[in-house]
Amino acid sequence: MKQVVKIGEKEYTLEFTRRSVEDAERVFNTSLARVEVETVADSFNVLKTLLYAGLVKNHPTLTKDDMEGVLDEFIGEEGFEMEGLSQDLIKFLEAVLNPKGGGRRKSLLKK
């Protein structure tokens, strides 16, 4: 799934892949599978990790240091409300982790 987002004059292409998620977790030293948010700083770190995972494939020059400014754009005046952005990014992530939706249990073991 790919989504182009325009914020002001800039365009960003969001596209999650398993590799971009792995890269983001490594760069931000956090887990997106087990999110534990105890502080506001934790919330911002998770959001930057999610954004990085969605952006890095189509914006490969982005660095960890860039993400503070990118996050500011995404939740700035011309951007998104923080809670809604978080929820939408999580939906993108879920689509990568389980692309055909739930309920299709298949076993490698013969019964």
C-alpha positions as CSV (number, residue, x, y, z in Angstrom):
1,M,0.0,0.0,0.0
2,K,1.4,3.4,-1.0
3,Q,0.0,6.8,-0.1
4,V,1.2,10.2,-1.2
5,V,0.7,12.9,1.4
6,K,1.0,16.6,0.6
7,I,1.9,19.0,3.5
8,G,2.3,22.5,2.4
9,E,4.5,22.5,-0.7
10,K,6.1,19.1,0.2
11,E,5.0,15.7,-0.9
12,Y,5.8,12.5,1.0
13,T,5.2,9.0,-0.2
14,L,4.4,6.6,2.6
15,E,4.9,2.9,1.9
16,F,5.6,0.3,4.6
17,T,7.6,-2.8,3.8
18,R,8.8,-5.5,6.2
19,R,12.3,-4.2,5.5
20,S,11.5,-0.6,6.2
21,V,9.9,-1.6,9.5
22,E,13.0,-3.6,10.5
23,D,15.2,-0.6,9.5
24,A,13.1,1.8,11.6
25,E,13.2,-0.4,14.6
26,R,17.0,-0.7,14.4
27,V,17.5,3.1,13.8
28,F,15.3,4.1,16.6
29,N,16.1,1.2,18.9
30,T,12.5,0.4,19.6
31,S,9.9,-2.3,18.9
32,L,6.8,-1.6,16.9
33,A,5.4,-5.0,17.8
34,R,5.4,-4.3,21.6
35,V,4.8,-0.5,22.0
36,E,5.2,0.6,25.6
37,V,4.5,4.3,26.1
38,E,5.1,5.7,29.5
39,T,6.0,9.3,28.7
40,V,5.2,11.9,26.0
41,A,8.8,11.4,24.8
42,D,8.0,7.7,24.2
43,S,4.9,8.7,22.2
44,F,7.0,11.0,20.0
45,N,9.7,8.3,19.5
46,V,7.1,5.7,18.4
47,L,5.5,8.2,16.0
48,K,8.9,9.1,14.5
49,T,9.7,5.4,14.2
50,L,6.4,4.7,12.4
51,L,6.9,7.7,10.1
52,Y,10.4,6.7,9.3
53,A,9.3,3.1,8.5
54,G,6.7,4.5,6.1
55,L,8.9,7.1,4.5
56,V,12.4,5.5,4.2
57,K,11.6,3.3,1.1
58,N,10.7,6.3,-1.0
59,H,12.9,8.9,0.8
60,P,16.1,6.9,1.3
61,T,18.2,9.9,2.3
62,L,16.1,10.5,5.5
63,T,18.0,10.1,8.7
64,K,17.1,9.7,12.3
65,D,18.0,13.4,12.9
66,D,15.7,14.5,10.0
67,M,12.7,12.9,11.7
68,E,12.2,15.6,14.3
69,G,11.5,18.1,11.6
70,V,9.5,15.7,9.5
71,L,7.3,14.9,12.5
72,D,6.9,18.7,13.1
73,E,5.6,19.0,9.6
74,F,3.2,16.1,9.9
75,I,1.7,17.4,13.1
76,G,2.1,21.0,12.3
77,E,-0.6,23.5,11.2
78,E,-0.9,22.1,7.7
79,G,-0.5,18.5,8.9
80,F,-2.5,16.0,10.9
81,E,-3.8,15.7,14.4
82,M,-1.4,13.5,16.4
83,E,-3.8,10.8,17.5
84,G,-5.3,10.4,14.1
85,L,-1.8,10.2,12.5
86,S,-0.8,7.6,15.0
87,Q,-3.9,5.5,14.3
88,D,-3.5,5.7,10.5
89,L,0.2,4.8,10.6
90,I,-0.6,1.8,12.7
91,K,-3.2,0.7,10.2
92,F,-0.6,1.0,7.5
93,L,1.8,-1.2,9.6
94,E,-0.9,-3.8,10.2
95,A,-1.5,-4.1,6.4
96,V,2.2,-5.0,6.0
97,L,2.3,-7.5,8.9
98,N,-1.0,-9.2,7.8
99,P,-1.6,-8.2,4.2
100,K,-4.7,-10.4,3.7
101,G,-6.4,-9.6,7.0
102,G,-7.0,-11.9,9.9
103,G,-8.8,-15.2,10.0
104,R,-6.8,-17.1,7.4
105,R,-4.9,-19.4,9.8
106,K,-2.8,-22.0,7.9
107,S,-0.6,-24.6,9.5
108,L,2.7,-26.0,8.3
109,L,2.1,-29.2,10.2
110,K,-0.2,-31.9,8.9
111,K,-3.1,-32.8,11.1
